[in-house]
Amino acid sequence: MKARKEIHYLSYGQDFVVNGSQDKPLPPDYRWIRPGRCSAALYRLGWWVYLCVSFIYLRVIKGVRTVGRREVLRRIPRGQGAFIYGNHTMAVGDPLQPGLFAPGRRSWAVGSPANFGTPVIGPFLHYFGFIPLPDSPSRMRPFCEALSKRCAEGGLITIYPEAHLWPYCTFLRPWPDAAVHYPVSFNAPAVTAVTTYSKPRRGRKPRITVYYRGPFTPDTSLPPTERKHALAQELRQAMAADIVHSTYQYYRYIKDETE
């Protein structure tokens, strides 16, 4: 069956989904951790709202299925923080995926500040569990402190190492070893979550299944640089083993050759 849309690309660094706030920086007074009773109450309320939205959109509307989720989750003790690495292919679904993996545990997702430009829910994403990437080197420290705190609290933190959203993409794109800096630094386990697309039973929109593998732990016998490379390779291999279940091209991506 012919793909609904063909997308031509020159490099893996291209963006195909943008919004009006794509280049908007974080507010100068943005705080990754907001203490106080009021903030604590908003975090709790935001999480329950997030879980409801995640369930309705992913399970009810999109019919997303999961494979290996319960088995992987059982291997991560409650109170143990972990990092989840996924391929970036769903504009709305990817921010909601953390709630799909572990509804009973607090989850977070790292992403671009451009997500704050999402209509209606954008201003509230912080309390739903969104952790924006810093927009300058000087703000890296509070960002890392926030990740460390959430991990120490037993949070499950989702990262999309491909960085750029390519809707319905059925192949993996390269990503750097630096993407596993945080599980290596915090000596935390990592999990892979690969979104795949298969032929629909009816209509043209593909069936969506997310495959989970892990957890994978950093090899502390290796020096930090080699430890990152070894963990990154392990995650890439696990993701490659599951992306083969993507058998239906709703969007077809075509690489253009440069002159």
VMD Tcl script that draws the C-alpha trace (Angstrom):
set ca {
  {0.00 0.00 0.00}
  {1.30 3.44 -0.92}
  {2.37 5.65 1.99}
  {0.00 8.49 2.83}
  {2.85 11.01 2.73}
  {6.45 11.14 1.52}
  {8.96 13.22 3.46}
  {12.36 14.07 2.00}
  {15.28 14.78 4.32}
  {18.92 15.76 4.02}
  {20.08 15.05 7.57}
  {18.84 13.47 10.78}
  {18.93 16.90 12.44}
  {15.90 18.22 10.55}
  {12.63 19.12 12.29}
  {9.37 18.21 10.61}
  {7.02 19.30 13.41}
  {7.34 22.86 14.69}
  {5.15 25.29 16.59}
  {5.05 29.03 17.02}
  {7.19 28.84 20.16}
  {9.87 26.61 18.63}
  {12.70 29.05 19.40}
  {11.24 30.65 22.50}
  {13.74 30.51 25.41}
  {12.88 29.51 28.95}
  {11.80 32.37 31.22}
  {14.81 33.89 33.05}
  {13.28 32.93 36.41}
  {12.36 29.36 35.44}
  {12.86 26.87 38.27}
  {13.19 23.14 37.61}
  {12.36 22.33 41.26}
  {9.58 24.29 42.95}
  {9.39 23.71 46.71}
  {6.47 24.48 48.98}
  {3.09 22.98 49.84}
  {1.29 24.70 47.01}
  {3.71 23.32 44.43}
  {3.54 19.85 46.02}
  {-0.26 19.91 45.69}
  {-0.02 21.05 42.06}
  {2.47 18.26 41.30}
  {0.03 15.66 42.72}
  {-2.97 17.12 40.93}
  {-1.02 17.49 37.67}
  {0.10 13.87 37.81}
  {-3.44 12.52 38.16}
  {-4.69 14.74 35.34}
  {-1.73 13.59 33.23}
  {-2.50 9.91 33.88}
  {-6.13 10.37 32.84}
  {-5.13 12.17 29.62}
  {-2.45 9.55 28.91}
  {-4.89 6.65 29.32}
  {-7.66 8.24 27.26}
  {-5.41 9.30 24.40}
  {-3.04 6.33 24.17}
  {-5.21 3.42 25.26}
  {-8.73 4.51 24.27}
  {-8.26 6.78 21.26}
  {-5.05 5.40 19.70}
  {-5.40 1.80 20.92}
  {-1.71 1.55 21.84}
  {-0.58 -1.91 22.92}
  {2.52 -2.74 24.97}
  {4.86 -5.73 25.00}
  {7.23 -6.50 27.88}
  {6.07 -3.58 30.03}
  {5.10 -5.50 33.16}
  {8.12 -7.78 33.05}
  {10.52 -4.83 32.77}
  {8.74 -2.83 35.46}
  {8.93 -5.75 37.91}
  {12.73 -5.70 37.58}
  {12.93 -2.08 38.75}
  {12.32 -1.99 42.52}
  {9.91 0.65 43.77}
  {12.00 3.57 44.98}
  {14.68 2.94 42.34}
  {14.98 5.69 39.74}
  {15.47 4.71 36.10}
  {15.76 6.24 32.63}
  {13.59 5.20 29.67}
  {14.93 5.70 26.12}
  {12.51 5.79 23.21}
  {12.34 6.63 19.52}
  {10.71 10.01 18.85}
  {7.78 9.44 16.46}
  {4.53 10.68 18.06}
  {3.78 14.39 18.48}
  {1.19 13.96 21.23}
  {1.82 10.36 22.21}
  {5.50 10.67 23.14}
  {4.97 13.24 25.92}
  {2.22 10.98 27.30}
  {4.17 7.70 27.09}
  {5.69 7.89 30.60}
  {2.20 7.44 32.02}
  {1.70 4.38 29.83}
  {4.78 2.59 31.17}
  {4.19 2.89 34.91}
  {0.86 4.46 35.93}
  {1.50 3.66 39.59}
  {4.89 5.39 39.73}
  {5.86 9.02 39.26}
  {7.30 9.57 35.81}
  {8.98 12.50 34.08}
  {9.93 13.36 30.51}
  {12.86 15.45 29.27}
  {12.32 17.56 26.16}
  {12.65 20.85 24.34}
  {11.29 24.07 25.91}
  {9.31 24.42 22.65}
  {6.78 22.04 24.23}
  {5.62 24.88 26.45}
  {4.09 26.33 23.27}
  {1.61 23.43 23.04}
  {-1.93 24.87 22.93}
  {-3.93 24.78 26.18}
  {-1.71 22.41 28.19}
  {1.66 24.03 27.44}
  {1.78 26.34 30.48}
  {0.97 23.43 32.82}
  {3.44 20.86 31.48}
  {5.84 21.45 34.35}
  {3.32 19.99 36.82}
  {2.45 17.14 34.47}
  {6.04 15.91 34.72}
  {7.84 17.75 31.91}
  {11.51 18.65 32.48}
  {12.73 21.17 29.87}
  {16.29 21.07 28.59}
  {18.40 24.11 29.60}
  {18.83 26.78 26.94}
  {22.30 27.91 28.08}
  {25.37 26.32 29.72}
  {24.87 28.47 32.82}
  {21.55 26.71 33.50}
  {22.89 23.18 33.17}
  {23.57 22.87 36.89}
  {19.96 23.36 38.13}
  {18.74 21.06 35.34}
  {21.12 18.28 36.43}
  {20.19 18.84 40.08}
  {16.53 18.38 39.14}
  {17.24 15.11 37.32}
  {19.31 13.89 40.25}
  {16.50 14.70 42.70}
  {13.79 13.03 40.60}
  {15.94 9.94 40.10}
  {16.75 9.74 43.84}
  {13.00 9.95 44.56}
  {12.47 6.83 42.46}
  {11.19 8.66 39.41}
  {11.16 7.12 35.93}
  {12.63 9.67 33.51}
  {11.95 9.39 29.77}
  {14.46 10.68 27.21}
  {14.12 10.74 23.42}
  {17.78 10.68 22.32}
  {16.97 11.18 18.62}
  {15.97 14.73 19.70}
  {13.91 15.55 16.59}
  {10.33 14.42 16.12}
  {9.76 12.41 12.90}
  {6.10 11.30 12.86}
  {5.47 7.62 12.11}
  {9.15 6.98 11.35}
  {9.81 3.23 11.12}
  {13.60 3.25 11.45}
  {16.00 4.32 14.18}
  {18.09 7.44 13.80}
  {21.61 7.81 15.20}
  {22.09 9.42 18.60}
  {25.23 10.23 20.63}
  {26.70 8.37 23.58}
  {26.24 11.60 25.57}
  {22.51 10.80 25.74}
  {23.24 8.19 28.45}
  {25.25 10.62 30.58}
  {22.60 10.66 33.31}
  {22.12 6.94 34.04}
  {25.92 6.63 34.04}
  {26.38 9.63 36.36}
  {23.63 8.50 38.76}
  {24.42 4.77 38.34}
  {20.78 4.16 37.46}
  {19.25 1.47 35.21}
  {18.01 2.24 31.70}
  {15.06 0.82 29.76}
  {14.22 0.96 26.05}
  {10.73 1.80 24.77}
  {10.38 1.39 21.01}
  {7.21 2.58 19.28}
  {6.37 0.46 16.23}
  {3.76 0.68 13.47}
  {2.00 -2.25 11.80}
  {-0.76 -2.75 9.25}
  {-4.17 -1.58 10.52}
  {-7.15 -3.91 10.69}
  {-9.22 -1.21 9.01}
  {-8.57 2.27 7.69}
  {-5.07 3.58 6.95}
  {-3.73 4.71 10.32}
  {-1.25 2.11 11.62}
  {-1.62 0.00 14.72}
  {0.79 1.16 17.43}
  {2.72 -1.17 19.73}
  {5.41 -0.13 22.22}
  {8.07 -2.74 23.03}
  {9.97 -2.50 26.33}
  {13.32 -4.10 27.21}
  {15.63 -3.94 30.19}
  {16.66 -2.79 32.62}
  {20.25 -2.28 31.48}
  {22.79 -1.15 34.08}
  {26.00 0.83 33.56}
  {29.18 -1.26 33.83}
  {30.95 0.37 36.78}
  {34.14 -1.59 36.05}
  {34.73 0.64 32.98}
  {36.03 4.24 32.92}
  {33.20 6.82 32.54}
  {33.69 7.41 28.79}
  {33.80 3.70 28.00}
  {30.88 3.12 30.38}
  {28.76 5.59 28.39}
  {29.70 3.99 25.08}
  {28.98 0.46 26.35}
  {25.57 1.41 27.75}
  {24.63 3.40 24.65}
  {25.55 0.46 22.42}
  {23.53 -1.91 24.57}
  {20.48 0.35 24.32}
  {20.88 0.80 20.55}
  {21.06 -2.98 20.07}
  {17.93 -3.50 22.17}
  {16.07 -0.83 20.21}
  {17.23 -2.32 16.90}
  {15.87 -5.72 17.98}
  {12.39 -4.22 18.43}
  {12.17 -1.71 15.57}
  {11.89 -4.69 13.18}
  {8.26 -4.94 14.33}
  {7.60 -1.67 12.44}
  {6.24 -3.15 9.20}
  {3.87 -0.47 7.92}
  {4.92 2.88 6.41}
  {2.20 5.45 6.99}
  {4.79 8.16 6.25}
  {7.69 7.28 3.99}
  {11.03 9.02 4.67}
  {13.33 9.44 1.67}
  {16.93 10.62 1.96}
  {17.89 13.17 -0.69}
  {21.43 12.97 -1.95}
  {23.37 16.25 -1.72}
  {25.25 17.51 -4.76}
}
mol new
graphics top color blue
foreach p $ca { graphics top sphere $p radius 0.5 }
foreach p [lrange $ca 0 end-1] q [lrange $ca 1 end] { graphics top cylinder $p $q radius 0.2 }
display resetview
